Amino acid sequence: MRKKISKLLFSTLILLTLWGCVSKQPLPPKVKEYTSAELKIDGIFLDASTQKQLGNNERALELYDEVLRQNPNYAAAYFDKASVMYNQKDSQKAIELTQKAIQLQPNNIWYRLQLGEIFLNMSDYENASKVIEELILINPNEIEYYQQLIQIYSQQPNEEKMLKTFDRMEKKWGISEEAIMIKFRFFMDKKNYDKAEQEINKLQNISPTQKSYLAILAEINMNKKNYSKALEYYKKIEVIDPYDPYINISLANFYLIQEKRSEVYSNLQKAFANKALDYQTKMQVLITIYGKTVDADETEYQRFFSLLKILSLQYPDESVVWELLSTCYIKENQYEETVKAIRRAIAIGESTKSKQSHPYDLYQNLLYAQSTLNQPDTLIQDAKRALELFPEQPLPYLFLGVNYLLKEEYKESQKALERGLSLVIEDKLLKEDFYSNLGEVHYRIKEKDKAYNYFDKALEINPKNYLILNNYAYYLSLDGSDLDKADKMAKTVYEKYKNIPTYVDTYAWVLYIKKDYQKAYIVMQSIIKDQEQWSQTIKEHYELILKALNP
């Protein structure tokens, strides 16, 4: 029975409540009634704001002052006037006006934010931090205030307060990767590696298989020179993801620091074979690791060479790979491969797709390699192309002139050599080459005086140019002129190269022309054992010497 009575009472209570809701309508909220004076002040304020937006600052200030004259407690007028004063570089007045607005409306966050911004722009970090702390008291759940506070303390600098603010954030919102990473970078900059490691460990404990955290922990231990611990982290990454594109790069760097070059190369081979690792990273690592050792150590050079070959197969359209390969082929005296590699690089550079430009050195190397292949027509074309791109470079003119000389096109050779010589300024060795070849050209066109003049100029630069000494001496012997000079030059070459048949023959021939047959015969004996390899000219000269000795 009691149960039924309680139900009846509860039902009655609901009915009464509902009846009350139906019979008694809620009153509308009371609307503030503005006086005509207040409406007039608001109108002046709106006019002031309009003038401010239009850039009419002086008029805006007059109107704000009128608002405050009529209502000294009009907070928004102080706030807006403060921004105008700040823009007019009156920071102190702007601070006073903003503080007055805050005094009138203490919970208005916009007023406090403006005050904080003014202090920050004045580098008054102490007062700026106080403003932000006050904002946190008003709204403790706004994370941006804490972040701003951290930035202020880092600029102040106030390391202790900055770290305490981080701790406050962590207690309120838990561990945040963004906050942890800021603290990590701070400790790393301070070289406080233990603290940095503690911060990353917080993240790693939450996500033990996150590779990025393990990589950072490895990096920290590398800085601490705790290499065994760093290697543990690298190995963990390798177990989690054996195909990670960067793990072998990291391991290569690990072994590089410890100067274990063989392990470096082994890991680079794996990294370069990984298609997930991008070209730019591979090339950057290659240059970084081998840039200082490739020319000084043969083993390192061969490793560099082999990795380049891998890249050429993976990235056949990257001109830099072929440029670097060409330098390796030159070092190996593989000139045909050099030419192929350079032509590949140039073709890529000239394609409309890539439009990669190439340095002059690349064309210079092409001409050098091409000159070893005995293909004068092709070399002439390459030299002309180089001159189209680099018309002020003298060396292509030298190659051009030499190859016209080989083709016995003497006028073209002379023109190219003279043009190139006019471009040489201080390079004496290059001048020497131009003088030497101009001497050859003039000798071939029967202008012997000019030829000998150029030979003399070359020898002034380099008195030990044995090729010029040999040829010059031989030409004089054929002319039968200045034989003592010819004798002296040919003897200099002979004493340097007693086993080279051409040079020995020249000296013997000069002696023969001077009718010193016995000495000519003795000179020829230095190469008599190689008689089967003599040219037809040397054989004829020797027969003449023998005939002169035994008429």
Secondary structure, DSSP 4 states (H G I P E B T S, - for coil): -HHHHHHHHHHHHHHHHHHHHHHSPPPPPPPPPPPHHHHHHHHHHHHHHHHHHTT-HHHHHHHHHHHHHH-TT-HHHHHHHHHHHHHTT-HHHHHHHHHHHHHH-TT-HHHHHHHHHHHHHTT-HHHHHHHHHHHHHH-TT-HHHHHHHHHHHHHTT-HHHHHHHHHHHHHHH---HHHHHHHHHHHHHTT-HHHHHHHHHHHHHHSTT-HHHHHHHHHHHHHTT-HHHHHHHHHHHHHH-TT-TTHHHHHHHHHHHTT-HHHHHHHHHHHHH-TTS-HHHHHHHHHHHHTTTTTT-HHHHHHHHHHHHHHHHH-TT-HHHHHHHHHHHHHTT-HHHHHHHHHHHHHHHHSTTT-----HHHHHHHHHHHHTTT-HHHHHHHHHHHHHH-TT-SHHHHHHHHHHHHTT-HHHHHHHHHHHHHH-SS-HHHHHHHHHHHHHHHHHTT-HHHHHHHHHHHHHH-TT-HHHHHHHHHHHHHHT-SHHHHHHHHHHHHHH-TT-HHHHHHHHHHHHHTT-HHHHHHHHGGGGGGGGG--HHHHHHHHHHHHHH--
